[in-house]
Amino acid sequence: MMDRTLSIEPVSFTKSDIAKYPFLKETARYLSPLDLQIEDLTSPSMHQILDRAMERVTSAIIDFTVRPLIGAQGNRYIIKNPEKEIISFPVAIMLVSATDNSLIKKRYALAEAKQATSELNSESKELILKIALDFGWKITLAPFDSAFEFVLYFSDFLQNASHLHDAKWKLINSKLSKGDVYLNKHDVVRLLQEEVKRRIEKRLNNTPIDRYPPEISELAEKLKILAAEHIGQAETEFPKVVVQEAFPPCINALYDAASKNHHLPHMGRFALTAFLVNIGMSPESVTELFRSFSDYNERLTRYQVEHIAGERGSGTKYTCPQCSILQTHNVCKNRDDLCKRIYHPLKYYKIKSEITTPSQSGKLGESSQLKSN
Amino acid sequence: MSSRDFVYSKFTEFYNNSSTVIPAPSSFEQREFAYLMFKERFMVRHKRFESMQVFQNVLARNVPSDVYHSCAYYESPDLEMDKKGWIGSDLVFDIDADHIPTSCGKIHDEWTCQKCEFSGKGITPEECPICEGDKFSAKTWPCDLCIESTRIETGKLIDMLTKDFGFAANELHVFFSGHRGYHVHVEDESVRSLDALSRKEIVDYITGLGLSVIDKDTKEKPVKGRKRAAATKKFNLHDYGWNRRLKVGMSKFLSTATAEDLKNLGLKNKNLFKNKDVILKRAIEDGQWDLIPGVSVATWHKLAEQIKSLESANIDTVVTTDIHRLIRMNGTLHGKTGLLKIEFPAHQIDDFDPLTQAVAFKKGTARVLVSDAPEFRLGGATWGPYKNVKVVLPTAAAVMLILKGRAEVAN
C-alpha cells in the first residue's frame, strides 16, 4: 500500500464546513466548550436551536432532505447561521433517538447523508479527501498522471460498497491493485454517503439516555405521528396463507430437496427456514413441515427453527439471506426473469404472491400447516 | 489393545511430550478455544485460557482428537455466543479436497449406502444406484493428487492476496490443514473489522463470481431489431484487478493452446487459432479488441469465461464469510489422519511437502491388518497398496490407516 502520511495536511475545517458536515469529529471539538446538557434544551434561549432540529427531522420524514438554512451573499449561497446549524445537528440526533423508531432513524440518517452528498458534489477534491480522512479512511489523491482522482484502501471501500447493489460496486469489478481501489470523485462521494448514513445510524442506536425531559418526549411523539403519515408500514405485508406458487426458484429447489430428504448444506437449510418463518409460517408449522419429510432429528430441528424465528438465544429473528449471499454459496438456482429485478427472495415472494391468485395456493403439505401466524 | 486405544495412546504421548511445541495464536486472550474429546466424542467449547502453557496442560490432561480456536477476537470469549462481544475476526480461507474436483477423481475414496450397504469407489453419489437412498458413510483418503489440486488452488489464492489485495507474503499465514487441504489466515488490522457482507465480496472476488465483462445478464440475446446495437457493444478490459487477470490469463492460455483446446472450449472460430500472435499483440497488449477479424464479442466472452474458471480459486465460501468460525489450531493433530496442521512460508507453496513435513509420529512401528489401502506416500517413503494383509508400518502410517478406517492393530 502507498504511504499515506505524506498527503495528510493538518488543516482544520472552517465553521461553514462543520455546518455543512456536522457529523465530522471536528463538531465535537467545536461543541465541547459549550458543555450542552440535555436539560438546557428546554430553556427559552435554546428554542431556536430546538426548532431548527425539529425542522431537520420533519423535512427528513416528509421529503428526504434536511434543507440547510441558506442565504445569499453576493452571488453565492452561504449558510446563514452556522452556529445554529451545527448545534441543531446533535439535538436532532437526540430527538430522533427519543422516538425509538427504526423507520424514522433510517429515514433521518439517509436524508442527512443525501444532503451531505449534494454538498460534496460541488466541493474540491482536497476537501473531500479531508472528510474521508476524518472518517479514518486510508485514502489519497491519485497521482497527477492517473486517469483517476482517488486511491482508497480496499477494506474502506468494502465497508461501504458492499451495501450497494449495482454490479459496478462489486469488488470483482473494481479497479483493484495492490490493495488499492482506483476511483473518481463521484464514486468517492457516493461511498461517503454510505459512510455518513452508517455513522448516523450508529449514533442513533447508541444513545445512552433512558429518560428525556417531557418537552423532548412530546416532540418525539409528534415526529412519530408525522412518520406514521409519511413513511408507511413497518413490516412488509405478506399474504395470510402460504402461496407456494410464489416461492422464488432457490427456495423451491431447497424445498424439493428437503421434501425428498436430501442433505441440505447449512446455508440452504438456514435460507429455507428463515424464508418460511419470515413469510409468516409459525415455528411449529415449519418444524411440522420438516417432520413430514420423515427422517429428521426433531429436537435439533425444533431448536434451529425456533432460534431462527427469534424464540431462543438473543431473541433476534433472522431474515432470509439476500440473493447475492445465496449466489456466493451456490444456493441460488434456476434464476428467472423476476429474479433479475429483485435483490431478495422475500421481495420476489411479495411481488409474485400479489399476482398469484389465492385459489392456486395450498399445495404446501397438509392444510393445517398452511396457516401462517 | 484396540486400534482406537492405540491411536489414543499416540495422541496422549504427543500432547504430553515436553518437546511438543504448539504455537500460540495471536491475541491469545481474546480467542475462544474448543476441542473434541477423543473418546467421549463431544465438543468442549467457549473456553478461554490465560496462556498457551495453561492450555497445553489442559490438552495433555484431556487428549482431544481435534483442537480449534476462533478466527474471531472477543471481549469475553468464554461467554455464550450472544454475550461474547465480537471485536473482529481474522480473514480466513479454507481449501479442501472435499469440496473441489481433483485430478485423481477421488478413486481412493469409498462410500457405503447406509440403507442397503451397497458400496463403491470415487465421489459419493447423490443417490444410491441400488436403493436410491441418499445417506452414505464415506472413507476418504488424502492422496498426493488431492493435495496437489488444493495446492494449485492455494497458489492462485496467494497470488490474488498479494498482487490484488496488496498483502506482503509474510502477512499471510499459510498452513497445511492436516488432512487434504490448506488454510490461509490474514490477521492484518485492516481486515479484522470487516463484516460478513464485505467478506462475501472478497469471496466473490476469489471465486470469480459476478464479473461484469462476462455476466450473463449483460450478454443476453437482444430482441429483434436491436441486434445491431448488441453486436456493436464492445468488449474491453482495463489493467486492474480481474480485468488484468483475464488479460494475463488469455495471454498464457492462447500462447500454449492447441486447436483442440479451443475446440473443447466450444470456440469453433478457426481464426482465433490462426491469428494467435495478432490477437496477443493487438487485443491484449494494445486493447484493440474489436479489430481482430472474425473474433466477435461473443467469442471474447466465451474465452474470458474459460479464463475466469482457470484463474479463480476454489475456496470454501462459508468459512471465509463466517465471522464466528472455529478453525483448527496450528501445531495440533488432525483427528482424521494424525497429521499436524503446520505453517510454512507463503512463498514455499510449490515446494512444501505436507506428507513429510506434517508427520507428527516419527518414532516406532506397529503391526496392523490392513483391509484396503491404495499405494501411498508418507514421511519420505512409499507404502502399499495393501489388501487384507498384516504389515509392520511406521507409527504415522499405522495411525493414518486406522483413523481412515482401513486398518486395525494386529495383535
Interface residues (C-beta under 8 A of the other chain):
Chain A: M1 K138 Y153 F154 S155 L158 Q159 A161 S162 H163 A167 K168 K170 L171 I172 N173 S174 K175 L176 S177 K178 G179 D180 Y182 K260 N261 H262 H263 P265 H266 M267 G313 S314 S324 I325 Q327 T328 H329 N330 K340
Chain B: M81 D82 E126 D134 K135 K163 D164 F165 G166 F167 S190 V191 S193 L194 D195 L197 S198 K200 E201 I202 V203 D204 Y205 T207 G208 L209 G210 L211 S212 D215 D217 H238 Y240 G241 W242 N243 R244 T317 V318 T321
